[in-house]
């Protein structure tokens, strides 16, 4: 019995030694496959990384409020800021939570919220621009396309961006010069090179009544030239979906800085051309924006500027 047991033990050890390299090899191959499809976020200076992570925390906390409230909207309190522009207690509570988080962490920063306006330190180097619930009309009507949008501007220029689509649990982020990400995956705009193959998104300028005719004219041309148009109802998501290639381009007029500050940086870092309607970079100030895959951008802006009929 003893003679039989010893060789068996040796055989087992030898087998283990032979198997180990194969297991390691397989693991290495799997890691290699993952690296082909996923690129981790590049390292950031500690201060920058901390500010982005704080924005992510604030966005996720607000997103939890939205998901819970969306499930039961029977007692939702709704007010009109203006025709077609609504605010709910959910908007206000989300903004309160976001501001509480950010102001506690960064008391020397400035803040601009859609619901509460300007607050914090005047003439600060850093300004947080917040839309606590972009797509309020969708939220009210039970359409699950809305998002938290948080951007950090440094001396007026976007530095960090977070857009959280809580109903889909999708987190879009970007840092200037560091690329754009959907969760941990690097994203890029589509490779669409023809308007006839392009799927575009837009919004309706309900605050810009005098421009309806020109806007409808450009929409008509876009409909004739592309494979389709979509109206999602959230500028932040329109820009993020352009960034990750779900849309090939997006344009809209009559929007506010908090609607697009985060999404515009995410789109730019994903490789989109992002401008105002004149082709300049003043979209945050002018309240008009075009974001598109590079190869279709020239024709898009030509249509929007009325050079094609």
C-alpha positions as CSV (number, residue, x, y, z in Angstrom):
1,X,0.0,0.0,0.0
2,X,2.8,2.4,0.9
3,X,4.6,1.6,-2.3
4,X,1.5,2.4,-4.4
5,X,0.7,5.7,-2.6
6,X,4.1,7.4,-3.1
7,X,4.1,7.2,-6.9
8,X,0.5,8.5,-6.9
9,X,1.6,11.5,-4.9
10,X,4.5,12.2,-7.3
11,X,2.2,11.9,-10.3
12,X,-0.2,14.4,-8.8
13,X,2.5,16.9,-8.1
14,X,4.0,16.5,-11.5
15,X,0.5,17.0,-13.1
16,X,0.0,20.2,-11.1
17,X,3.4,21.5,-12.2
18,X,2.5,20.8,-15.8
19,X,-1.0,22.3,-15.6
20,X,0.1,25.6,-14.0
21,X,1.8,27.0,-17.0
22,X,-1.2,26.3,-19.2
23,X,-3.5,28.0,-16.7
24,X,-1.3,31.1,-16.6
25,X,-1.1,31.1,-20.4
26,X,-4.8,31.0,-20.7
27,X,-5.2,33.8,-18.2
28,X,-2.6,35.9,-20.1
29,X,-4.5,35.3,-23.3
30,X,-7.8,36.3,-21.7
31,X,-6.2,39.5,-20.4
32,X,-4.8,40.2,-23.8
33,X,-8.3,39.9,-25.4
34,X,-9.7,42.3,-22.8
35,X,-7.0,44.8,-23.6
36,X,-8.1,44.8,-27.2
37,X,-11.6,46.0,-26.2
38,X,-11.1,48.0,-23.0
39,X,-8.7,50.8,-22.3
40,X,-8.4,51.8,-18.6
41,X,-8.7,55.5,-17.8
42,X,-5.3,57.2,-17.8
43,X,-3.9,58.3,-14.5
44,X,-4.7,61.9,-13.4
45,X,-3.0,64.2,-11.0
46,X,-4.3,63.5,-7.5
47,X,-6.3,66.7,-7.3
48,X,-7.9,66.2,-10.7
49,X,-8.7,62.6,-10.0
50,X,-10.3,63.6,-6.7
51,X,-12.5,66.2,-8.3
52,X,-13.7,63.9,-11.0
53,X,-14.5,61.1,-8.4
54,X,-16.3,63.6,-6.2
55,X,-18.5,64.6,-9.2
56,X,-19.2,60.9,-9.9
57,X,-20.3,60.3,-6.3
58,X,-22.6,63.3,-6.5
59,X,-24.1,62.2,-9.8
60,X,-24.7,58.6,-8.5
61,X,-26.3,59.9,-5.3
62,X,-28.7,62.1,-7.4
63,X,-29.3,59.2,-9.8
64,X,-30.5,57.0,-6.9
65,X,-33.1,59.7,-6.0
66,X,-34.3,59.8,-9.6
67,X,-34.7,56.0,-10.0
68,X,-36.8,55.8,-6.8
69,X,-38.9,58.8,-7.6
70,X,-39.5,57.6,-11.2
71,X,-41.1,54.4,-10.0
72,X,-43.9,56.3,-8.3
73,X,-44.8,59.7,-9.9
74,X,-48.4,59.7,-8.7
75,X,-47.8,62.5,-6.2
76,X,-45.1,64.4,-8.2
77,X,-45.2,68.1,-7.5
78,X,-44.7,70.0,-10.8
79,X,-44.2,73.7,-11.4
80,X,-43.8,75.7,-14.6
81,X,-40.8,78.0,-14.9
82,X,-42.0,79.0,-18.4
83,X,-44.0,77.6,-21.3
84,X,-42.7,74.0,-21.8
85,X,-40.1,74.3,-19.1
86,X,-40.9,72.3,-15.9
87,X,-39.3,71.8,-12.5
88,X,-40.2,69.1,-10.0
89,X,-39.3,68.5,-6.4
90,X,-37.0,65.8,-7.7
91,X,-35.0,68.4,-9.7
92,X,-34.6,70.4,-6.5
93,X,-33.7,67.5,-4.3
94,X,-31.1,66.2,-6.7
95,X,-29.5,69.6,-7.0
96,X,-29.5,70.0,-3.2
97,X,-27.7,66.7,-2.8
98,X,-25.1,67.5,-5.5
99,X,-24.4,70.9,-4.1
100,X,-24.1,69.6,-0.6
101,X,-21.5,67.1,-1.7
102,X,-19.5,69.5,-3.9
103,X,-19.6,72.5,-1.6
104,X,-18.5,70.5,1.4
105,X,-15.5,69.2,-0.6
106,X,-14.7,72.5,-2.4
107,X,-15.9,75.5,-0.4
108,X,-13.6,77.9,-2.4
109,X,-15.3,76.9,-5.7
110,X,-18.1,78.7,-7.6
111,X,-21.4,76.9,-8.5
112,X,-24.0,77.3,-11.1
113,X,-27.1,75.2,-10.8
114,X,-30.1,75.2,-13.1
115,X,-32.5,75.4,-10.1
116,X,-30.5,77.5,-7.6
117,X,-28.5,79.8,-9.8
118,X,-25.1,81.1,-8.9
119,X,-23.5,80.5,-5.5
120,X,-20.1,80.1,-3.8
121,X,-17.0,82.1,-4.2
122,X,-17.0,85.0,-6.7
123,X,-14.2,85.0,-9.3
124,X,-13.2,81.4,-8.4
125,X,-10.8,79.5,-10.6
126,X,-13.2,76.6,-10.6
127,X,-16.9,76.6,-11.4
128,X,-19.2,73.6,-11.2
129,X,-22.1,73.7,-13.7
130,X,-25.0,71.4,-12.7
131,X,-28.1,70.2,-14.4
132,X,-29.6,67.9,-11.7
133,X,-32.2,66.3,-14.0
134,X,-31.7,67.0,-17.7
135,X,-34.9,65.8,-19.4
136,X,-37.5,66.8,-16.8
137,X,-40.3,66.6,-19.3
138,X,-39.4,63.0,-20.1
139,X,-39.2,62.2,-16.4
140,X,-42.7,63.7,-15.8
141,X,-44.2,61.6,-18.6
142,X,-42.6,58.3,-17.6
143,X,-40.0,58.3,-20.4
144,X,-36.8,56.9,-19.0
145,X,-34.4,59.2,-20.9
146,X,-33.0,61.7,-18.5
147,X,-29.7,62.3,-16.8
148,X,-27.6,64.0,-14.2
149,X,-25.1,66.4,-15.8
150,X,-22.1,67.9,-13.9
151,X,-19.2,69.8,-15.4
152,X,-16.3,71.5,-13.8
153,X,-14.9,74.6,-15.6
154,X,-11.4,75.9,-14.9
155,X,-11.2,79.5,-15.8
156,X,-14.3,79.1,-17.9
157,X,-13.1,76.1,-19.8
158,X,-14.5,72.5,-19.2
159,X,-12.0,70.4,-17.3
160,X,-14.1,67.4,-16.1
161,X,-17.5,66.1,-17.1
162,X,-19.9,63.5,-15.7
163,X,-23.2,62.5,-17.2
164,X,-25.1,59.8,-15.4
165,X,-28.1,58.0,-17.0
166,X,-29.4,56.4,-13.9
167,X,-32.2,54.4,-15.5
168,X,-29.7,52.6,-17.6
169,X,-26.9,52.7,-15.0
170,X,-24.6,54.3,-17.6
171,X,-21.9,56.6,-16.4
172,X,-20.2,58.9,-19.1
173,X,-17.1,60.7,-18.0
174,X,-14.3,62.8,-19.5
175,X,-11.3,64.9,-18.5
176,X,-9.8,67.4,-20.9
177,X,-7.0,65.8,-22.8
178,X,-7.6,62.4,-21.3
179,X,-10.4,60.9,-23.5
180,X,-14.0,60.0,-22.8
181,X,-15.4,56.9,-21.1
182,X,-18.6,54.9,-20.7
183,X,-18.1,53.3,-17.4
184,X,-14.5,52.0,-17.7
185,X,-14.5,51.6,-21.5
186,X,-12.9,54.2,-23.8
187,X,-15.4,55.6,-26.3
188,X,-15.1,57.1,-29.8
189,X,-17.5,58.8,-32.2
190,X,-18.7,56.8,-35.1
191,X,-16.7,56.4,-38.2
192,X,-19.7,57.5,-40.4
193,X,-18.4,59.2,-43.5
194,X,-21.6,59.8,-45.4
195,X,-24.7,61.9,-44.6
196,X,-26.9,59.3,-46.2
197,X,-25.8,56.8,-43.7
198,X,-26.0,59.1,-40.7
199,X,-28.5,59.0,-37.8
200,X,-28.7,62.4,-36.3
201,X,-30.3,63.8,-33.1
202,X,-31.8,67.2,-32.5
203,X,-34.1,69.2,-30.2
204,X,-36.8,71.7,-30.7
205,X,-36.1,75.3,-29.8
206,X,-39.2,76.0,-27.8
207,X,-37.6,79.1,-26.2
208,X,-36.7,80.4,-29.7
209,X,-40.0,81.0,-31.4
210,X,-38.7,83.5,-33.9
211,X,-36.3,80.9,-35.3
212,X,-38.8,78.1,-36.0
213,X,-39.0,78.6,-39.7
214,X,-35.2,78.4,-40.2
215,X,-35.0,75.5,-37.8
216,X,-37.7,73.5,-39.6
217,X,-36.1,74.2,-42.9
218,X,-32.8,72.8,-41.8
219,X,-34.6,69.8,-40.3
220,X,-36.3,69.1,-43.6
221,X,-33.0,69.1,-45.4
222,X,-31.5,66.8,-42.8
223,X,-34.4,64.4,-43.1
224,X,-33.9,64.2,-46.9
225,X,-30.1,63.7,-46.6
226,X,-29.8,61.2,-43.7
227,X,-31.1,57.8,-42.8
228,X,-33.1,59.4,-39.9
229,X,-33.5,61.9,-37.1
230,X,-34.2,61.3,-33.4
231,X,-35.5,63.6,-30.7
232,X,-34.5,62.1,-27.3
233,X,-35.4,65.1,-25.0
234,X,-32.1,65.3,-23.1
235,X,-29.2,67.4,-24.6
236,X,-26.8,65.7,-22.2
237,X,-27.7,62.2,-23.5
238,X,-27.8,63.4,-27.1
239,X,-24.1,64.5,-26.8
240,X,-23.1,61.3,-24.9
241,X,-24.8,59.1,-27.4
242,X,-23.0,61.0,-30.2
243,X,-19.7,60.5,-28.2
244,X,-20.2,56.7,-28.1
245,X,-21.4,56.3,-31.7
246,X,-25.1,55.7,-31.1
247,X,-25.8,58.9,-33.0
248,X,-23.5,60.2,-35.8
249,X,-24.3,63.9,-35.0
250,X,-26.4,66.2,-33.0
251,X,-27.4,69.9,-33.2
252,X,-29.7,72.1,-31.2
253,X,-30.4,75.8,-30.5
254,X,-32.0,77.5,-27.5
255,X,-30.2,75.6,-24.8
256,X,-28.5,76.6,-21.6
257,X,-24.9,76.1,-20.4
258,X,-25.9,73.5,-17.9
259,X,-27.6,71.4,-20.6
260,X,-24.4,71.0,-22.6
261,X,-21.3,71.8,-20.5
262,X,-20.6,68.2,-19.5
263,X,-21.9,66.5,-22.7
264,X,-19.9,68.8,-25.0
265,X,-16.6,67.9,-23.3
266,X,-17.4,64.2,-23.4
267,X,-18.2,64.5,-27.1
268,X,-15.0,66.4,-27.9
269,X,-12.9,64.0,-25.9
270,X,-14.5,61.1,-27.9
271,X,-13.3,62.8,-31.2
272,X,-16.4,64.7,-32.2
273,X,-16.2,68.1,-33.9
274,X,-18.0,70.5,-31.5
275,X,-18.9,74.1,-32.4
276,X,-21.6,76.7,-32.4
277,X,-23.6,77.3,-35.5
278,X,-21.0,79.7,-36.9
279,X,-18.3,77.0,-36.6
280,X,-16.6,78.7,-33.6
281,X,-16.2,77.5,-30.0
282,X,-18.7,79.7,-28.2
283,X,-21.4,77.1,-27.9
284,X,-21.6,77.4,-24.1
285,X,-22.2,81.1,-24.3
286,X,-24.4,81.2,-27.4
287,X,-26.7,78.3,-26.4
288,X,-26.4,76.5,-29.8
289,X,-24.3,73.5,-30.6
290,X,-23.3,71.1,-33.3
291,X,-21.4,67.8,-32.4
292,X,-20.7,65.3,-35.1
293,X,-18.4,62.7,-36.5
294,X,-15.6,64.5,-38.3
295,X,-16.4,63.3,-41.8
296,X,-20.0,64.4,-41.7
297,X,-19.5,67.7,-39.8
298,X,-18.8,69.9,-42.8
299,X,-22.1,69.0,-44.5
300,X,-24.0,69.2,-41.3
301,X,-22.9,72.8,-40.6
302,X,-23.5,73.7,-44.2
303,X,-27.1,72.7,-43.9
304,X,-27.6,74.4,-40.5
305,X,-26.1,77.7,-41.9
306,X,-28.6,77.6,-44.7
307,X,-26.1,77.0,-47.5
308,X,-28.0,73.9,-48.7
309,X,-31.7,74.0,-49.5
